[in-house]
Amino acid sequence: MPYRRTENVVRRLAAREQAILDAATAIADENGMAAVQIAAVATRAQIAAGTVYRYFPSKTDLIADVIAAVAARELAAMRAAAEAAPGPSSALAAAIATFAARALAARRLIWAVTAEPVEPQLDAMRVEFRRSIAAELETRIKAALDARHLPELDAGIAAPAILGALLEGLIGPLAPSPHDETAARDMVQAAALLALRALGVIDARARGLVAQCALPSLSGSLPPAPRPAAASRA
């Protein structure tokens, strides 16, 4: 009779795998992707290095899963914020502001999974991360276009352009470093406002949409998905 894992064993294995991923993500957040080494991850997770290898045969496999997990988490946060918004324009603003706020709050981690030099075989994972975020922005842009809240434009071009502007303006090598949470909020709001203006939203309208977005704490840890404040169905 073949061995069958009990539910407790399955949960324990899943919890250990998650602990390894959490440790690797924390190291990348603190010191960049280059610091994600099997020995360091094992020490952080308080397990043996051999145990890490049982779950992830190589460092590349581990980093690939870190990138995928961060991408899924950021995408889920954007969708949650957009879906809680009262209308397509507000949803677009919420998606933009949410990504911007979370990227700035975890700027080293987001830089690590999007732009920090890594092994060539991981480039496809990073491109997929960018593609998934751009696709979510494109969905929100198209919804606003369908509602005639934006001037005619190509959403497939606009979405990656907006993503590039957010990444470069908030976490790129030329981006300023905010000295406190107020400065960080100002940066996020400025970036979101720039994105909406670039999409053709008139200034007063863009400012109102950005003001509606309830931003999470920007103190340095990755925040949960924010909930936009109640507003008219924009």
PELINLIN-V309269 format. One record per run of one state. SS is the DSSP state (@ for helix, = for strand, . for the rest). FROM is the first residue (numbers start at 1). TO is the last residue. If there is no record, write none. Layout:
{{SS,FROM,TO} {SS,FROM,TO}}
//
This chain:
{{.,1,6} {@,7,31} {.,32,32} {@,33,35} {.,36,37} {@,38,45} {.,46,48} {@,49,55} {.,56,58} {@,59,83} {.,84,87} {@,88,105} {.,106,106} {@,107,114} {.,115,119} {@,120,146} {.,147,154} {@,155,170} {.,171,180} {@,181,198} {.,199,202} {@,203,212} {.,213,234}}
//
